[in-house]
Amino acid sequence: MPVAFAQPGRPLCASLRGASPAVPANFEFRQGQGMFTGIIEEVGTVVEAGEGTLRIRAPKVLVDSQLGDSIAINGVDLTVAEMDGEFFFANLMPETYRRSNLGELRVGDLVNLERSCRPTDRLSGHIVRGVVEGTGVLHSMTNEGEAIIARFLTPPELLRYMVVKGPVCIDGISLTIVAKDPESFSVSLVQYTQEHTNLVNRKSGDRINLETDIIARYIENFVVETQEARR
C-alpha cells in the first residue's frame, strides 16, 4: 500500500475551531480520540523531549490546525496543547510511554505526522485510530528492485491480528503485509514511502509502534461473545 502525502488544502478534523493558542485553565488533555488513515503528511523534527512532553517542528501540518486538534506522532494520537509558529507542543501520558516508542525520542529525531481526518475524507490508507497497541523490532531491510522489504519481529498477541495482504500501521504509516511467519511480518516500502517517511532512517534493533487492524479485533470479539453465549 503506497504511502502518499495529502494534497494541498486537505480538510482537517478540528475539535476546537477558533480556539486561542493559549491553554485555558480548564483545558483537558486527551489522547486516542482522533481518526487517521496512515497517510503521512509531513516528517517533523523533535526540538524538545522532556518528561511527559514533546515539542515538534511541523510547518505543514500546523496550517489550519488549532489548539485541541489531534495529530498522530509516529502513529500515536496526541493533542495539540500549544502552538508557536512552526512548532507545536503535546503532553504524553504514562500509558503512551508503556505502549509506544515515544519515550525514546531525542532532539533532532524525525517523526511521522498526520492530522486527524473528517469522515468525508478519502480513505487512501486504512482505518487508523492512533492508539498504538505495542511495539515491534526492526529485524532487517532488504533491497528488492527499487523497493525495500522490511521485516519486523512482533509479539504473538499482535501477530494474531495480521494477515498477508492485510493492513498494518507502522509508526503511523499504513502499509500492506507481504509476508508473515510465527515470529514476524514483512512489508514492502515503495520508493515514495522511502522518501516521505522516517522508516529508512531506522536501524536493526529499533523499536517501532504498531497498530493492528481494528476490524480483525471486532470480529474476534464478536465470535468469542457468540461462542460464550451458546455454552
N, C-alpha and C positions, 0 to 999 in steps of 0.2 A: 504494500500500500504506500505509494509515494507520498512524501510529506511536502506541503507547499505553504508558503506564506499566504495569509488572507489578502484579498485585493484591497487597494486603497478605498477608504470610505466604508469598510466593512462595519455593519451595525454592531453595537455592543449591548450587553445586558447590564444596566447600571441600577443598583439597588437604591442609591440615594442621589438622584439627579439634582444638580444645582446646589449641592451641599458645599459648605465652606471648607477650604483646605485645612482649617484648624480643627483639632479634635475636640468635640464637645465634651462637657463633663460627664454626660450620661451615655457617651458612645460605647456600644458593646462590641468588643472584638469577637468575630465569629470565623469559623472555618468549616469547609465542607458543604457550602450552600449554593455554590455555582454549578454550572454545567458547561462542559467543554467538548471539543471534537478531536483533540490531539493534533491539530494543525498548528504548528509553531509559527508565531507571528514575528518573533524577534529573539535573538540571542542577547541577553542582557549581561551586565557585569556587576559582580558583587563589589560594593565600595565600603561596606561595613557589615561585620558579622559578630554581633555580641550575644550575650546570653539572653535567649528569648526574642531576639530582634534580627532583622535583616534590612539592609538598605541597598537598593538596586538602581543602577543607571539603565534607563529604558526609555529613550526618547520616543520611540514609535508607539509602544502600547499605551503610553500616557496621553496620547492625543485623544481628546474627548473623554478621558477617564475622570472619575470623580471619587471623592472620599467615600469609602464604604463599598466600592466595586470589588469584584472578585478577579484576581489574576492568579493563574496557575504558574508556580515556580518549580521547574523540574517535575511537573505533574501534581504538585501539592496546591490545593485551593487555599489561597491566603487573601486576607482583606487589606485593601489599601488604607492604611491608618494615617499617613501623612504624605503630602506631595510637595515637591520643591523643584520647579523647573523640570529637568530631565531625570529626576530622582524620585523614587517612592520608598516608603518605609512600611514594613509589615511586622506584626508580632507573631511569635510561634509558641504553641502550647507544648507541654512535656510529651503528650501523645504523638505530636508531629516528630519530635526527635526520636521517639522509640520506633516509629514505623518507617521513617524515611532516612535519606542521606543528607538532609539539610543541615544537620549539626556538624557535618564535615566540611561545609563550605568555608572558604577563606577569601580574604580580599584579593580581587583580581580573577577569581574563578568565573567561568562563563555558565549561564543558566538559561534553560529554555523557558520562554514566556508565551502565554496565551491568555487573552482576555475572555471572560465568560461570554457565552453566546445567547442569542434570542431564539425562541422556538421556531421562528421563521427563517433562521439562517440555514444555508445549505450544510448538510452533514457530510462533509468531504472525508472525514475520518471515521470515527465511530463514537458511540455514547461514552463519554469520559466524565466521571463525577469529580475528579480532583481529590479523591480520597485514596491515598496510597495505602495498599494493604500489607506491604512488606518490601523487602529488598532482595535482589539477586546479585550475583557477582559476575563481572565480565570475565569469561574464560579465554576467548580468543577472537581475533578478527582475521579473516582470510579473504584475500582478493579473489574475485570471480568475474573476470572481464572488467567492466567499469564499476561493477557493484562490489560491495563488501559483505561477506557473511559473518555476522556477529553471533557468537554463541554465549549464552548466559546460564550459569549454574543457578538453580532455583529450588527453593524449599518445596517439598511434595504437596503441602497444603495449598500452594498456589498453582503448581503444575497441573493439578487435577482439573482446573477450570480452563486449561489451554488445549486447543486442538489445531492441527495443521490446517492452514488456510483461514484460521480464525484470527480475530484481532487481539492485540495486547498493547498496553500503554507503557512505554519505557521512558522514564524521565520526562513524562508529558507528551511523548511522541506516539501517535497512532501508527502502529506497524502491523504487518501480517506475518504470522508464524509460518516458516517454510519447513521446519523440521523439529522433531521432539523425540527425546529418549527418556528413560526413567529418572534422570537427574538434571536435564537441561532442555532448553529450547533454543532455536536459532531464527534470526530474521535476516532479510536481505536489505541492505542500505543502498538505495539508488544514489546516483551522483548528486541529485538535488538535495537529498536528505543529508548527505555528507557535507555539503556546502552551507546548509542553512540550519543546522542544529549543532549541539555540542558533543555528539556521540563520538565523532572521530578523534576527539581530544582525550577520550577515555583510554585508560591503560588496563592491562590484565590485572585482576585483583580489585579493581574499583567496584564499589557498591553502586547499584542503580535502583531507582524507585520503580515499583511495579504496581500496576492496577489491572486486574483481570476483567473479563467481560461480565458486566453485571447481569446480563440476560442468563448466562450459564448458572449464576448463583440463584436467581429467581426460580429457574427450572428445577434445580436440585432441591430447593426449599419446598416447592410445590409437591414434588414427587415424595419427599420424606414425609411431609404432613399427610399426604393422601394414604401412604402405606401405613402410617401410625393410626389413622382414623379407621382403617379396615381391620385392625387387630382386635 
